[in-house]
Amino acid sequence: MQMQMKNRLSSRLTIVYHQTKSIIYTEHSS
């Protein structure tokens, strides 16, 4: 249970991180 929770949280963070990165990237591109 605990491990699964941690996994979901970490994958969520990864998704947010990549979204933010691509947003920052597009901001700098234009």
N, C-alpha and C positions, 0 to 999 in steps of 0.2 A: 504493500500500500504506500508506504513512505517513498520507496524507490520510484514507483510509478508517478507519484506526485512530482517528485524532483525532475523526472524525465520530461513531463509535460511542461513544467515551468521553464526548463532549459530550452526546449524546442520553441516555446513561445518567445523567449528572449532572443533566440537566434533569428526567428522570423522578423521580429521588431527591429533587430539590429540591421538586417539586410534591407528592410524597407527604408529605414532612416538613411542608410548608406546610399541607396539609389536616389533618394530624394535629395540629399546633399549633393550628390554627383550631378543630377540634372540641374540643380540650382546654379552650380558653378559652370556648367556647360553653356547655359543660355545667357 
